């Protein structure tokens, strides 16, 4: 192994099967004394050393362009034998990487949302839509904010007719009041008006709910 070590730069060495078969102590000794290792900060070094405990290919994430929390997501993906190529794009934040990794764990079609221009919260809603087998297409509309998309998701999960509040004119809190009314089988048309505040909607909803239980 020493001969191989002398003939290969560390970036190539850590990719070899010979290196992967070494025990953790020998791997650490080789990596720690290399100049290559010194380009990483403390947290990055920690994730690289943690990866040496198993047979995973640390060369996939042991790169200075990844911060330590991005390294964590890729390392976990490798340990789970996932196709990490879906989220090794350095433009993905660690939160985006996590959403893609969770989708791969659930055998979802991550190609739908594994895009760097989707923020992590939108990715999460699309992922949950796919996981619960509900229509995720509404979450592809970038005009909706996080709290609005969350109300749409909850409505879909409850099999409600969300068409009445899937409207950019309603903010998230307003959508919530309409959703809760639909869930209680109330006539939400009586207060589903963008000009009403969510507090006004709540008062009307509670009055309707009280009447329905008399």
Secondary structure, DSSP 4 states (H G I P E B T S, - for coil): -HHHHHHS-HHHHTTSHHHHTS-HHHHHHHHHTSTGGGGS-HHHHHHHHHHTTSS--GGGT--TTS-HHHHHHHHHHHHTT--GGGS--TTS-HHHHHHHHHHHHTT--GGGT--TTS-HHHHHHHHHHHHTT---GGGG-TTS-HHHHHHHHHHHHTT--GGGT--TTS-HHHHHHHHHHHHTT--GGGT--TTS-HHHHHHHHHHHHHHHT-
